[in-house]
C-alpha cells in the first residue's frame, strides 16, 4: 500500500540496507487457503512434548500453531520492479542504511502447515502484485 501510493503520487520510497532486503510477501488468497486447509482438522496433543526442548508449533494442549506465508522470500527491489511494471510508473527510490531493529530478510517456514494440511501457496509474486495493483487502482478510483 505504502509503495503503491508513493509511486502513484511521485513520492520517494525509502529502501533500507542498500537494496539488500528480502521479504516473504503473502497474498490474501494464500492466507485464506491456509486457514481453510486446517479449519476442519482437530488438533491433538503431542504426547512426546518435552518442556525442556519444546517444539514451537505443538504442546500437550490440543492446539497447533502454523506460519502461513509464501515460503520463499522475494528481494524488495524485485517486488518494487514488479509494482512499477504493473502500475506503469517508475518509483523514486531513496537508499538508506539498515534501520536499527530491522532484519535483512523474512521468510515463512510453511513445512509444518504443508505436512498437516497439504497447504501449498500457489500465487506467484507477479500475479499477486498484479492483483493487488488492480484492486488498489479500482478501490481508490485511479
N, CA, C and O atoms as CSV, one atom per row, in Angstrom:
chain,resi,resn,atom,element,x,y,z
A,1,UNK,N,N,0.839,-1.191,0.000
A,1,UNK,CA,C,0.000,0.000,0.000
A,1,UNK,C,C,0.883,1.254,0.000
A,1,UNK,O,O,0.669,2.179,-0.783
A,2,UNK,N,N,1.877,1.264,0.892
A,2,UNK,CA,C,2.745,2.439,1.010
A,2,UNK,C,C,3.503,2.662,-0.290
A,2,UNK,O,O,3.602,3.792,-0.770
A,3,UNK,N,N,4.036,1.589,-0.858
A,3,UNK,CA,C,4.807,1.734,-2.094
A,3,UNK,C,C,3.928,2.154,-3.261
A,3,UNK,O,O,4.317,3.025,-4.040
A,4,UNK,N,N,2.751,1.554,-3.397
A,4,UNK,CA,C,1.851,1.916,-4.496
A,4,UNK,C,C,1.456,3.383,-4.395
A,4,UNK,O,O,1.473,4.106,-5.391
A,5,UNK,N,N,1.102,3.816,-3.202
A,5,UNK,CA,C,0.716,5.213,-3.008
A,5,UNK,C,C,1.872,6.145,-3.361
A,5,UNK,O,O,1.670,7.160,-4.028
A,6,UNK,N,N,3.077,5.806,-2.918
A,6,UNK,CA,C,4.242,6.654,-3.191
A,6,UNK,C,C,4.544,6.712,-4.691
A,6,UNK,O,O,4.790,7.790,-5.232
A,7,UNK,N,N,4.526,5.578,-5.350
A,7,UNK,CA,C,4.811,5.546,-6.789
A,7,UNK,C,C,3.795,6.389,-7.546
A,7,UNK,O,O,4.170,7.206,-8.387
A,8,UNK,N,N,2.522,6.201,-7.257
A,8,UNK,CA,C,1.474,6.904,-7.997
A,8,UNK,C,C,1.415,8.392,-7.693
A,8,UNK,O,O,0.906,9.168,-8.502
A,9,UNK,N,N,1.936,8.807,-6.525
A,9,UNK,CA,C,1.907,10.232,-6.182
A,9,UNK,C,C,3.285,10.885,-6.291
A,9,UNK,O,O,3.507,11.975,-5.763
A,10,UNK,N,N,4.203,10.216,-6.977
A,10,UNK,CA,C,5.555,10.742,-7.222
A,10,UNK,C,C,6.332,11.040,-5.943
A,10,UNK,O,O,7.162,11.948,-5.914
A,11,UNK,N,N,6.066,10.286,-4.903
A,11,UNK,CA,C,6.822,10.431,-3.659
A,11,UNK,C,C,7.916,9.383,-3.625
A,11,UNK,O,O,7.829,8.357,-4.299
A,12,UNK,N,N,8.940,9.644,-2.842
A,12,UNK,CA,C,10.048,8.691,-2.777
A,12,UNK,C,C,9.714,7.514,-1.853
A,12,UNK,O,O,8.928,7.628,-0.913
A,13,UNK,N,N,10.340,6.396,-2.162
A,13,UNK,CA,C,10.232,5.189,-1.352
A,13,UNK,C,C,11.560,5.002,-0.635
A,13,UNK,O,O,12.618,4.985,-1.264
A,14,UNK,N,N,11.499,4.864,0.675
A,14,UNK,CA,C,12.707,4.575,1.437
A,14,UNK,C,C,13.017,3.085,1.331
A,14,UNK,O,O,12.186,2.241,1.665
A,15,UNK,N,N,14.216,2.775,0.864
A,15,UNK,CA,C,14.669,1.388,0.777
A,15,UNK,C,C,15.896,1.260,1.664
A,15,UNK,O,O,16.904,1.934,1.451
A,16,UNK,N,N,15.800,0.400,2.650
A,16,UNK,CA,C,16.855,0.265,3.645
A,16,UNK,C,C,17.846,-0.831,3.279
A,16,UNK,O,O,17.594,-1.660,2.403
A,17,UNK,N,N,18.958,-0.812,3.961
A,17,UNK,CA,C,20.020,-1.809,3.823
A,17,UNK,C,C,20.582,-1.864,2.407
A,17,UNK,O,O,20.923,-2.934,1.903
A,18,UNK,N,N,20.674,-0.702,1.776
A,18,UNK,CA,C,21.297,-0.583,0.451
A,18,UNK,C,C,20.807,-1.634,-0.542
A,18,UNK,O,O,21.602,-2.312,-1.193
A,19,UNK,N,N,19.490,-1.757,-0.647
A,19,UNK,CA,C,18.816,-2.657,-1.600
A,19,UNK,C,C,18.893,-4.132,-1.225
A,19,UNK,O,O,18.467,-4.977,-2.013
A,20,UNK,N,N,19.407,-4.461,-0.087
A,20,UNK,CA,C,19.617,-5.872,0.270
A,20,UNK,C,C,18.536,-6.404,1.210
A,20,UNK,O,O,18.841,-7.143,2.146
A,21,UNK,N,N,17.305,-6.045,0.974
A,21,UNK,CA,C,16.200,-6.502,1.813
A,21,UNK,C,C,15.387,-7.559,1.050
A,21,UNK,O,O,15.196,-7.458,-0.162
A,22,UNK,N,N,14.921,-8.556,1.777
A,22,UNK,CA,C,14.035,-9.574,1.216
A,22,UNK,C,C,12.869,-9.775,2.173
A,22,UNK,O,O,13.032,-9.741,3.393
A,23,UNK,N,N,11.705,-9.982,1.605
A,23,UNK,CA,C,10.509,-10.205,2.409
A,23,UNK,C,C,9.714,-11.358,1.813
A,23,UNK,O,O,9.722,-11.581,0.602
A,24,UNK,N,N,9.031,-12.083,2.685
A,24,UNK,CA,C,8.184,-13.181,2.249
A,24,UNK,C,C,6.759,-12.634,2.146
A,24,UNK,O,O,5.965,-12.755,3.078
A,25,UNK,N,N,6.455,-12.038,1.008
A,25,UNK,CA,C,5.147,-11.440,0.791
A,25,UNK,C,C,4.096,-12.532,0.686
A,25,UNK,O,O,4.303,-13.541,0.012
A,26,UNK,N,N,2.970,-12.328,1.352
A,26,UNK,CA,C,1.890,-13.308,1.348
A,26,UNK,C,C,0.633,-12.652,0.807
A,26,UNK,O,O,0.221,-11.589,1.271
A,27,UNK,N,N,0.036,-13.295,-0.172
A,27,UNK,CA,C,-1.192,-12.785,-0.757
A,27,UNK,C,C,-2.386,-13.314,0.025
A,27,UNK,O,O,-2.356,-14.447,0.505
A,28,UNK,N,N,-3.406,-12.534,0.155
A,28,UNK,CA,C,-4.565,-12.866,0.979
A,28,UNK,C,C,-5.214,-14.188,0.570
A,28,UNK,O,O,-5.704,-14.911,1.437
A,29,UNK,N,N,-5.235,-14.522,-0.698
A,29,UNK,CA,C,-5.836,-15.794,-1.130
A,29,UNK,C,C,-5.055,-16.981,-0.570
A,29,UNK,O,O,-5.646,-18.006,-0.231
A,30,UNK,N,N,-3.724,-16.847,-0.469
A,30,UNK,CA,C,-2.925,-17.918,0.128
A,30,UNK,C,C,-3.231,-18.064,1.616
A,30,UNK,O,O,-3.303,-19.179,2.132
A,31,UNK,N,N,-3.411,-16.943,2.301
A,31,UNK,CA,C,-3.767,-16.996,3.723
A,31,UNK,C,C,-5.126,-17.682,3.883
A,31,UNK,O,O,-5.292,-18.553,4.737
A,32,UNK,N,N,-6.072,-17.291,3.074
A,32,UNK,CA,C,-7.406,-17.894,3.108
A,32,UNK,C,C,-7.313,-19.403,2.873
A,32,UNK,O,O,-7.914,-20.182,3.613
A,33,UNK,N,N,-6.560,-19.820,1.845
A,33,UNK,CA,C,-6.415,-21.248,1.553
A,33,UNK,C,C,-5.756,-21.989,2.713
A,33,UNK,O,O,-6.130,-23.121,3.017
A,34,UNK,N,N,-4.771,-21.354,3.364
A,34,UNK,CA,C,-4.121,-21.977,4.515
A,34,UNK,C,C,-5.085,-22.187,5.669
A,34,UNK,O,O,-5.069,-23.238,6.310
A,35,UNK,N,N,-5.914,-21.208,5.934
A,35,UNK,CA,C,-6.899,-21.310,7.017
A,35,UNK,C,C,-7.942,-22.377,6.685
A,35,UNK,O,O,-8.271,-23.204,7.535
A,36,UNK,N,N,-8.458,-22.365,5.469
A,36,UNK,CA,C,-9.447,-23.357,5.051
A,36,UNK,C,C,-8.858,-24.767,5.156
A,36,UNK,O,O,-9.563,-25.711,5.512
A,37,UNK,N,N,-7.573,-24.907,4.848
A,37,UNK,CA,C,-6.924,-26.209,4.900
A,37,UNK,C,C,-6.858,-26.819,6.289
A,37,UNK,O,O,-6.779,-28.040,6.420
A,38,UNK,N,N,-6.890,-25.993,7.327
A,38,UNK,CA,C,-6.766,-26.522,8.692
A,38,UNK,C,C,-8.070,-26.460,9.479
A,38,UNK,O,O,-8.177,-27.063,10.547
A,39,UNK,N,N,-9.042,-25.751,8.975
A,39,UNK,CA,C,-10.241,-25.471,9.762
A,39,UNK,C,C,-11.022,-26.725,10.164
A,39,UNK,O,O,-11.645,-26.747,11.225
A,40,UNK,N,N,-10.996,-27.746,9.346
A,40,UNK,CA,C,-11.755,-28.941,9.670
A,40,UNK,C,C,-10.954,-30.024,10.378
A,40,UNK,O,O,-11.488,-31.091,10.682
A,41,UNK,N,N,-9.693,-29.763,10.641
A,41,UNK,CA,C,-8.853,-30.777,11.283
A,41,UNK,C,C,-8.747,-30.502,12.775
A,41,UNK,O,O,-8.450,-29.381,13.187
A,42,UNK,N,N,-8.986,-31.514,13.569
A,42,UNK,CA,C,-8.868,-31.358,15.013
A,42,UNK,C,C,-7.417,-31.542,15.436
A,42,UNK,O,O,-6.763,-32.520,15.071
A,43,UNK,N,N,-6.935,-30.591,16.203
A,43,UNK,CA,C,-5.575,-30.704,16.731
A,43,UNK,C,C,-5.576,-31.709,17.879
A,43,UNK,O,O,-6.554,-31.834,18.615
A,44,UNK,N,N,-4.491,-32.400,18.011
A,44,UNK,CA,C,-4.333,-33.343,19.116
A,44,UNK,C,C,-3.124,-32.939,19.931
A,44,UNK,O,O,-2.245,-32.233,19.437
A,45,UNK,N,N,-3.074,-33.374,21.158
A,45,UNK,CA,C,-1.909,-33.050,21.981
A,45,UNK,C,C,-0.728,-33.893,21.527
A,45,UNK,O,O,-0.892,-35.003,21.022
A,46,UNK,N,N,0.444,-33.354,21.715
A,46,UNK,CA,C,1.675,-34.049,21.379
A,46,UNK,C,C,2.103,-34.830,22.615
A,46,UNK,O,O,2.607,-34.245,23.574
A,47,UNK,N,N,1.906,-36.138,22.600
A,47,UNK,CA,C,2.227,-36.961,23.775
A,47,UNK,C,C,3.719,-36.985,24.054
A,47,UNK,O,O,4.127,-37.312,25.169
A,48,UNK,N,N,4.546,-36.647,23.069
A,48,UNK,CA,C,6.000,-36.614,23.244
A,48,UNK,C,C,6.516,-35.223,23.583
A,48,UNK,O,O,7.728,-35.007,23.612
A,49,UNK,N,N,5.618,-34.273,23.841
A,49,UNK,CA,C,6.038,-32.891,24.123
A,49,UNK,C,C,6.937,-32.854,25.352
A,49,UNK,O,O,6.626,-33.443,26.387
A,50,UNK,N,N,8.052,-32.153,25.216
A,50,UNK,CA,C,9.038,-32.049,26.291
A,50,UNK,C,C,9.206,-30.575,26.643
A,50,UNK,O,O,9.619,-29.777,25.801
A,51,UNK,N,N,8.890,-30.216,27.871
A,51,UNK,CA,C,9.021,-28.818,28.301
A,51,UNK,C,C,10.455,-28.312,28.216
A,51,UNK,O,O,10.670,-27.110,28.056
A,52,UNK,N,N,11.439,-29.197,28.318
A,52,UNK,CA,C,12.842,-28.778,28.273
A,52,UNK,C,C,13.325,-28.507,26.854
A,52,UNK,O,O,14.235,-27.706,26.646
A,53,UNK,N,N,12.717,-29.174,25.882
A,53,UNK,CA,C,13.048,-28.930,24.465
A,53,UNK,C,C,11.747,-28.838,23.678
A,53,UNK,O,O,11.429,-29.730,22.891
A,54,UNK,N,N,10.996,-27.764,23.889
A,54,UNK,CA,C,9.670,-27.655,23.269
A,54,UNK,C,C,9.730,-27.441,21.759
A,54,UNK,O,O,10.642,-26.801,21.235
A,55,UNK,N,N,8.747,-27.987,21.089
A,55,UNK,CA,C,8.541,-27.736,19.669
A,55,UNK,C,C,7.540,-26.583,19.594
A,55,UNK,O,O,6.452,-26.670,20.164
A,56,UNK,N,N,7.892,-25.527,18.911
A,56,UNK,CA,C,7.093,-24.299,18.940
A,56,UNK,C,C,5.668,-24.464,18.437
A,56,UNK,O,O,4.777,-23.731,18.868
A,57,UNK,N,N,5.433,-25.403,17.540
A,57,UNK,CA,C,4.100,-25.497,16.937
A,57,UNK,C,C,3.204,-26.549,17.581
A,57,UNK,O,O,2.135,-26.847,17.049
A,58,UNK,N,N,3.615,-27.120,18.715
A,58,UNK,CA,C,2.743,-28.083,19.385
A,58,UNK,C,C,2.938,-28.012,20.897
A,58,UNK,O,O,3.818,-27.305,21.388
A,59,UNK,N,N,2.121,-28.742,21.615
A,59,UNK,CA,C,2.253,-28.797,23.068
A,59,UNK,C,C,1.411,-29.957,23.584
A,59,UNK,O,O,0.851,-30.726,22.802
A,60,UNK,N,N,1.328,-30.075,24.885
A,60,UNK,CA,C,0.446,-31.080,25.467
A,60,UNK,C,C,-1.019,-30.648,25.309
A,60,UNK,O,O,-1.924,-31.480,25.362
A,61,UNK,N,N,-1.242,-29.354,25.116
A,61,UNK,CA,C,-2.595,-28.849,24.874
A,61,UNK,C,C,-3.021,-29.221,23.451
A,61,UNK,O,O,-2.184,-29.521,22.599
A,62,UNK,N,N,-4.309,-29.197,23.215
A,62,UNK,CA,C,-4.808,-29.575,21.894
A,62,UNK,C,C,-4.941,-28.351,20.995
A,62,UNK,O,O,-6.043,-27.863,20.747
A,63,UNK,N,N,-3.808,-27.866,20.515
A,63,UNK,CA,C,-3.797,-26.778,19.549
A,63,UNK,C,C,-2.578,-26.908,18.658
A,63,UNK,O,O,-1.640,-27.642,18.973
A,64,UNK,N,N,-2.596,-26.200,17.557
A,64,UNK,CA,C,-1.456,-26.150,16.638
A,64,UNK,C,C,-1.238,-24.695,16.257
A,64,UNK,O,O,-2.190,-23.924,16.136
A,65,UNK,N,N,-0.004,-24.335,16.074
A,65,UNK,CA,C,0.351,-23.001,15.604
A,65,UNK,C,C,1.035,-23.171,14.250
A,65,UNK,O,O,1.961,-23.969,14.106
A,66,UNK,N,N,0.564,-22.405,13.257
A,66,UNK,CA,C,1.119,-22.505,11.918
A,66,UNK,C,C,1.577,-21.138,11.438
A,66,UNK,O,O,1.013,-20.106,11.802
A,67,UNK,N,N,2.600,-21.157,10.624
A,67,UNK,CA,C,3.079,-19.962,9.951
A,67,UNK,C,C,2.541,-20.045,8.520
A,67,UNK,O,O,2.879,-20.969,7.780
A,68,UNK,N,N,1.715,-19.091,8.139
A,68,UNK,CA,C,1.185,-19.077,6.780
A,68,UNK,C,C,1.934,-18.004,6.001
A,68,UNK,O,O,1.962,-16.838,6.395
A,69,UNK,N,N,2.527,-18.406,4.909
A,69,UNK,CA,C,3.261,-17.474,4.058
A,69,UNK,C,C,3.550,-18.124,2.730
A,69,UNK,O,O,3.107,-19.241,2.460
A,70,UNK,N,N,4.285,-17.429,1.910
A,70,UNK,CA,C,4.674,-17.969,0.608
A,70,UNK,C,C,5.729,-19.052,0.784
A,70,UNK,O,O,5.725,-20.055,0.071
A,71,UNK,N,N,6.627,-18.846,1.729
A,71,UNK,CA,C,7.685,-19.829,1.953
A,71,UNK,C,C,8.920,-19.578,1.116
A,71,UNK,O,O,9.842,-20.394,1.102
A,72,UNK,N,N,8.945,-18.455,0.418
A,72,UNK,CA,C,10.138,-18.096,-0.366
A,72,UNK,C,C,10.230,-16.573,-0.457
A,72,UNK,O,O,9.410,-15.933,-1.115
A,73,UNK,N,N,11.235,-16.000,0.209
A,73,UNK,CA,C,11.391,-14.546,0.204
A,73,UNK,C,C,11.662,-13.991,-1.192
A,73,UNK,O,O,12.244,-14.658,-2.048
A,74,UNK,N,N,11.224,-12.756,-1.391
A,74,UNK,CA,C,11.454,-12.013,-2.630
A,74,UNK,C,C,12.299,-10.790,-2.298
A,74,UNK,O,O,12.049,-10.109,-1.303
A,75,UNK,N,N,13.282,-10.518,-3.118
A,75,UNK,CA,C,14.090,-9.321,-2.894
A,75,UNK,C,C,13.185,-8.100,-3.053
A,75,UNK,O,O,12.384,-8.029,-3.986
A,76,UNK,N,N,13.316,-7.165,-2.156
A,76,UNK,CA,C,12.465,-5.981,-2.146
A,76,UNK,C,C,12.550,-5.228,-3.473
A,76,UNK,O,O,11.538,-4.738,-3.973
A,77,UNK,N,N,13.750,-5.133,-4.043
A,77,UNK,CA,C,13.894,-4.419,-5.303
A,77,UNK,C,C,13.172,-5.142,-6.444
A,77,UNK,O,O,12.684,-4.489,-7.365
A,78,UNK,N,N,13.096,-6.458,-6.402
A,78,UNK,CA,C,12.326,-7.205,-7.409
A,78,UNK,C,C,10.841,-6.907,-7.250
A,78,UNK,O,O,10.129,-6.705,-8.233
A,79,UNK,N,N,10.379,-6.883,-5.992
A,79,UNK,CA,C,8.990,-6.550,-5.705
A,79,UNK,C,C,8.657,-5.153,-6.236
A,79,UNK,O,O,7.635,-4.959,-6.893
A,80,UNK,N,N,9.524,-4.189,-5.947
A,80,UNK,CA,C,9.298,-2.824,-6.419
A,80,UNK,C,C,9.287,-2.788,-7.945
A,80,UNK,O,O,8.486,-2.068,-8.541
A,81,UNK,N,N,10.167,-3.559,-8.580
A,81,UNK,CA,C,10.198,-3.621,-10.042
A,81,UNK,C,C,8.896,-4.142,-10.626
A,81,UNK,O,O,8.401,-3.604,-11.616
A,82,UNK,N,N,8.346,-5.169,-10.030
A,82,UNK,CA,C,7.058,-5.718,-10.494
A,82,UNK,C,C,5.958,-4.684,-10.279
A,82,UNK,O,O,5.106,-4.495,-11.147
A,83,UNK,N,N,5.974,-4.022,-9.140
A,83,UNK,CA,C,4.967,-2.995,-8.854
A,83,UNK,C,C,5.064,-1.847,-9.854
A,83,UNK,O,O,4.042,-1.346,-10.322
A,84,UNK,N,N,6.280,-1.428,-10.183
A,84,UNK,CA,C,6.464,-0.385,-11.193
A,84,UNK,C,C,5.868,-0.819,-12.533
A,84,UNK,O,O,5.191,-0.040,-13.205
A,85,UNK,N,N,6.125,-2.056,-12.906
A,85,UNK,CA,C,5.626,-2.575,-14.183
A,85,UNK,C,C,4.109,-2.581,-14.220
A,85,UNK,O,O,3.517,-2.108,-15.190
A,86,UNK,N,N,3.465,-3.108,-13.183
A,86,UNK,CA,C,2.007,-3.208,-13.214
A,86,UNK,C,C,1.329,-1.857,-13.052
A,86,UNK,O,O,0.213,-1.665,-13.535
A,87,UNK,N,N,1.986,-0.914,-12.376
A,87,UNK,CA,C,1.411,0.432,-12.242
A,87,UNK,C,C,1.767,1.318,-13.429
A,87,UNK,O,O,1.159,2.369,-13.628
A,88,UNK,N,N,2.752,0.895,-14.219
A,88,UNK,CA,C,3.168,1.673,-15.382
A,88,UNK,C,C,3.880,2.955,-15.023
A,88,UNK,O,O,3.813,3.940,-15.759
A,89,UNK,N,N,4.568,2.946,-13.882
A,89,UNK,CA,C,5.230,4.154,-13.416
A,89,UNK,C,C,6.476,3.784,-12.619
A,89,UNK,O,O,6.463,2.821,-11.851
A,90,UNK,N,N,7.546,4.543,-12.799
A,90,UNK,CA,C,8.814,4.284,-12.119
A,90,UNK,C,C,8.788,4.849,-10.706
A,90,UNK,O,O,8.256,5.933,-10.468
A,91,UNK,N,N,9.368,4.104,-9.775
A,91,UNK,CA,C,9.458,4.547,-8.379
A,91,UNK,C,C,10.641,5.484,-8.195
A,91,UNK,O,O,11.667,5.345,-8.862
A,92,UNK,N,N,10.493,6.428,-7.297
A,92,UNK,CA,C,11.602,7.282,-6.864
A,92,UNK,C,C,12.141,6.653,-5.585
A,92,UNK,O,O,11.477,6.666,-4.549
A,93,UNK,N,N,13.336,6.108,-5.666
A,93,UNK,CA,C,13.879,5.322,-4.564
A,93,UNK,C,C,14.958,6.106,-3.828
A,93,UNK,O,O,15.863,6.676,-4.436
A,94,UNK,N,N,14.838,6.118,-2.513
A,94,UNK,CA,C,15.801,6.779,-1.642
A,94,UNK,C,C,16.478,5.699,-0.810
A,94,UNK,O,O,15.836,5.051,0.017
A,95,UNK,N,N,17.776,5.507,-1.029
A,95,UNK,CA,C,18.505,4.445,-0.353
A,95,UNK,C,C,18.971,4.890,1.029
A,95,UNK,O,O,19.504,5.987,1.199
A,96,UNK,N,N,18.762,4.024,2.002
A,96,UNK,CA,C,19.157,4.300,3.382
A,96,UNK,C,C,19.888,3.098,3.967
A,96,UNK,O,O,19.790,1.983,3.455
A,97,UNK,N,N,20.615,3.343,5.040
A,97,UNK,CA,C,21.288,2.266,5.757
A,97,UNK,C,C,20.244,1.404,6.467
A,97,UNK,O,O,19.066,1.758,6.528
A,98,UNK,N,N,20.681,0.305,6.986
A,98,UNK,CA,C,19.789,-0.600,7.723
A,98,UNK,C,C,19.203,0.133,8.919
A,98,UNK,O,O,19.905,0.875,9.607
A,99,UNK,N,N,17.910,-0.078,9.166
A,99,UNK,CA,C,17.248,0.513,10.324
A,99,UNK,C,C,17.587,-0.291,11.576
A,99,UNK,O,O,17.659,-1.518,11.516
A,100,UNK,N,N,17.795,0.377,12.701
A,100,UNK,CA,C,18.008,-0.371,13.945
A,100,UNK,C,C,16.788,-1.239,14.253
A,100,UNK,O,O,15.653,-0.771,14.162
A,101,UNK,N,N,17.016,-2.480,14.611
A,101,UNK,CA,C,15.938,-3.385,14.973
A,101,UNK,C,C,15.306,-4.118,13.807
A,101,UNK,O,O,14.496,-5.020,14.020
A,102,UNK,N,N,15.654,-3.757,12.579
A,102,UNK,CA,C,15.083,-4.432,11.408
A,102,UNK,C,C,15.929,-5.667,11.078
A,102,UNK,O,O,17.030,-5.833,11.603
A,103,UNK,N,N,15.413,-6.509,10.223
A,103,UNK,CA,C,16.154,-7.683,9.764
A,103,UNK,C,C,16.257,-7.611,8.246
A,103,UNK,O,O,15.344,-7.104,7.593
A,104,UNK,N,N,17.343,-8.105,7.674
A,104,UNK,CA,C,17.505,-8.013,6.225
A,104,UNK,C,C,16.576,-8.923,5.427
A,104,UNK,O,O,16.324,-8.673,4.249
A,105,UNK,N,N,16.070,-9.973,6.063
A,105,UNK,CA,C,15.197,-10.897,5.329
A,105,UNK,C,C,14.182,-11.530,6.274
A,105,UNK,O,O,14.474,-11.790,7.441
A,106,UNK,N,N,12.992,-11.771,5.750
A,106,UNK,CA,C,11.983,-12.543,6.475
A,106,UNK,C,C,11.552,-13.693,5.581
A,106,UNK,O,O,11.616,-13.596,4.355
A,107,UNK,N,N,11.119,-14.766,6.191
A,107,UNK,CA,C,10.663,-15.906,5.415
A,107,UNK,C,C,9.810,-16.811,6.261
A,107,UNK,O,O,10.165,-17.134,7.395
A,108,UNK,N,N,8.693,-17.220,5.719
A,108,UNK,CA,C,7.787,-18.120,6.426
A,108,UNK,C,C,8.241,-19.561,6.214
A,108,UNK,O,O,8.542,-19.968,5.092
A,109,UNK,N,N,8.288,-20.319,7.291
A,109,UNK,CA,C,8.549,-21.748,7.191
A,109,UNK,C,C,7.189,-22.437,7.232
A,109,UNK,O,O,6.576,-22.547,8.294
A,110,UNK,N,N,6.726,-22.897,6.087
A,110,UNK,CA,C,5.387,-23.468,5.980
A,110,UNK,C,C,5.404,-24.995,5.980
A,110,UNK,O,O,4.388,-25.622,5.679
A,111,UNK,N,N,6.539,-25.598,6.313
A,111,UNK,CA,C,6.668,-27.048,6.270
A,111,UNK,C,C,5.628,-27.748,7.148
A,111,UNK,O,O,4.961,-28.676,6.689
A,112,UNK,N,N,5.482,-27.316,8.403
A,112,UNK,CA,C,4.541,-27.963,9.322
A,112,UNK,C,C,3.115,-27.824,8.790
A,112,UNK,O,O,2.334,-28.773,8.850
A,113,UNK,N,N,2.780,-26.655,8.276
A,113,UNK,CA,C,1.453,-26.442,7.702
A,113,UNK,C,C,1.235,-27.339,6.483
A,113,UNK,O,O,0.154,-27.904,6.314
A,114,UNK,N,N,2.250,-27.470,5.640
A,114,UNK,CA,C,2.139,-28.343,4.474
A,114,UNK,C,C,1.919,-29.792,4.901
A,114,UNK,O,O,1.090,-30.497,4.325
A,115,UNK,N,N,2.660,-30.229,5.907
A,115,UNK,CA,C,2.519,-31.601,6.392
A,115,UNK,C,C,1.140,-31.838,7.001
A,115,UNK,O,O,0.546,-32.897,6.798
A,116,UNK,N,N,0.637,-30.876,7.733
A,116,UNK,CA,C,-0.633,-31.012,8.441
A,116,UNK,C,C,-1.836,-30.976,7.494
A,116,UNK,O,O,-2.781,-31.751,7.641
A,117,UNK,N,N,-1.783,-30.060,6.520
A,117,UNK,CA,C,-2.988,-29.808,5.724
A,117,UNK,C,C,-2.820,-29.945,4.218
A,117,UNK,O,O,-3.804,-29.905,3.479
A,118,UNK,N,N,-1.599,-30.103,3.762
A,118,UNK,CA,C,-1.375,-30.131,2.317
A,118,UNK,C,C,-1.306,-28.739,1.715
A,118,UNK,O,O,-1.243,-28.597,0.494
A,119,UNK,N,N,-1.318,-27.704,2.556
A,119,UNK,CA,C,-1.275,-26.319,2.078
A,119,UNK,C,C,-0.056,-26.091,1.196
A,119,UNK,O,O,1.056,-26.500,1.531
A,120,UNK,N,N,-0.278,-25.448,0.091
A,120,UNK,CA,C,0.816,-25.054,-0.802
A,120,UNK,C,C,0.465,-23.698,-1.396
A,120,UNK,O,O,-0.466,-23.594,-2.195
A,121,UNK,N,N,1.211,-22.642,-1.008
A,121,UNK,CA,C,0.919,-21.342,-1.630
A,121,UNK,C,C,1.138,-21.459,-3.136
A,121,UNK,O,O,2.129,-22.037,-3.581
A,122,UNK,N,N,0.218,-20.913,-3.913
A,122,UNK,CA,C,0.307,-21.133,-5.356
A,122,UNK,C,C,0.241,-19.871,-6.190
A,122,UNK,O,O,0.207,-19.949,-7.418
A,123,UNK,N,N,0.224,-18.732,-5.566
A,123,UNK,CA,C,0.141,-17.487,-6.329
A,123,UNK,C,C,1.526,-16.853,-6.383
A,123,UNK,O,O,2.106,-16.527,-5.348
A,124,UNK,N,N,2.052,-16.680,-7.589
A,124,UNK,CA,C,3.396,-16.133,-7.775
A,124,UNK,C,C,3.409,-14.621,-7.570
A,124,UNK,O,O,2.381,-13.956,-7.692
A,125,UNK,N,N,4.584,-14.094,-7.258
A,125,UNK,CA,C,4.729,-12.675,-6.917
A,125,UNK,C,C,4.179,-11.760,-8.015
A,125,UNK,O,O,3.510,-10.773,-7.710
A,126,UNK,N,N,4.445,-12.068,-9.271
A,126,UNK,CA,C,3.952,-11.209,-10.354
A,126,UNK,C,C,2.425,-11.173,-10.360
A,126,UNK,O,O,1.818,-10.115,-10.531
A,127,UNK,N,N,1.816,-12.339,-10.172
A,127,UNK,CA,C,0.346,-12.405,-10.163
A,127,UNK,C,C,-0.225,-11.712,-8.935
A,127,UNK,O,O,-1.240,-11.020,-9.021
A,128,UNK,N,N,0.428,-11.898,-7.794
A,128,UNK,CA,C,-0.058,-11.272,-6.555
A,128,UNK,C,C,0.009,-9.753,-6.665
A,128,UNK,O,O,-0.945,-9.059,-6.314
A,129,UNK,N,N,1.131,-9.240,-7.148
A,129,UNK,CA,C,1.282,-7.790,-7.260
A,129,UNK,C,C,0.310,-7.237,-8.293
A,129,UNK,O,O,-0.252,-6.158,-8.102
A,130,UNK,N,N,0.109,-7.962,-9.377
A,130,UNK,CA,C,-0.840,-7.510,-10.404
A,130,UNK,C,C,-2.255,-7.435,-9.825
A,130,UNK,O,O,-2.959,-6.445,-10.022
A,131,UNK,N,N,-2.668,-8.485,-9.111
A,131,UNK,CA,C,-3.998,-8.483,-8.495
A,131,UNK,C,C,-4.136,-7.351,-7.486
A,131,UNK,O,O,-5.161,-6.672,-7.434
A,132,UNK,N,N,-3.088,-7.155,-6.685
A,132,UNK,CA,C,-3.118,-6.065,-5.714
A,132,UNK,C,C,-3.261,-4.724,-6.429
A,132,UNK,O,O,-4.103,-3.909,-6.054
A,133,UNK,N,N,-2.444,-4.492,-7.456
A,133,UNK,CA,C,-2.464,-3.212,-8.168
A,133,UNK,C,C,-3.824,-2.958,-8.803
A,133,UNK,O,O,-4.332,-1.837,-8.759
A,134,UNK,N,N,-4.410,-3.986,-9.387
A,134,UNK,CA,C,-5.750,-3.835,-9.979
A,134,UNK,C,C,-6.755,-3.433,-8.908
A,134,UNK,O,O,-7.562,-2.527,-9.115
A,135,UNK,N,N,-6.703,-4.110,-7.758
A,135,UNK,CA,C,-7.597,-3.764,-6.660
A,135,UNK,C,C,-7.340,-2.343,-6.197
A,135,UNK,O,O,-8.283,-1.573,-6.019
A,136,UNK,N,N,-6.088,-1.983,-6.000
A,136,UNK,CA,C,-5.716,-0.666,-5.480
A,136,UNK,C,C,-6.231,0.430,-6.410
A,136,UNK,O,O,-6.864,1.383,-5.958
A,137,UNK,N,N,-5.961,0.296,-7.694
A,137,UNK,CA,C,-6.392,1.306,-8.668
A,137,UNK,C,C,-7.911,1.427,-8.700
A,137,UNK,O,O,-8.446,2.531,-8.798
A,138,UNK,N,N,-8.604,0.298,-8.620
A,138,UNK,CA,C,-10.073,0.313,-8.621
A,138,UNK,C,C,-10.605,0.908,-7.324
A,138,UNK,O,O,-11.496,1.757,-7.343
A,139,UNK,N,N,-10.056,0.460,-6.199
A,139,UNK,CA,C,-10.527,0.904,-4.891
A,139,UNK,C,C,-10.385,2.417,-4.710
A,139,UNK,O,O,-11.277,3.079,-4.178
A,140,UNK,N,N,-9.260,2.943,-5.157
A,140,UNK,CA,C,-9.007,4.378,-4.999
A,140,UNK,C,C,-9.401,5.190,-6.221
A,140,UNK,O,O,-9.148,6.393,-6.269
A,141,UNK,N,N,-10.012,4.556,-7.205
A,141,UNK,CA,C,-10.524,5.262,-8.371
A,141,UNK,C,C,-9.442,5.924,-9.191
A,141,UNK,O,O,-9.628,7.029,-9.702
A,142,UNK,N,N,-8.313,5.255,-9.319
A,142,UNK,CA,C,-7.172,5.828,-10.072
A,142,UNK,C,C,-7.170,5.270,-11.473
A,142,UNK,O,O,-6.302,5.616,-12.273
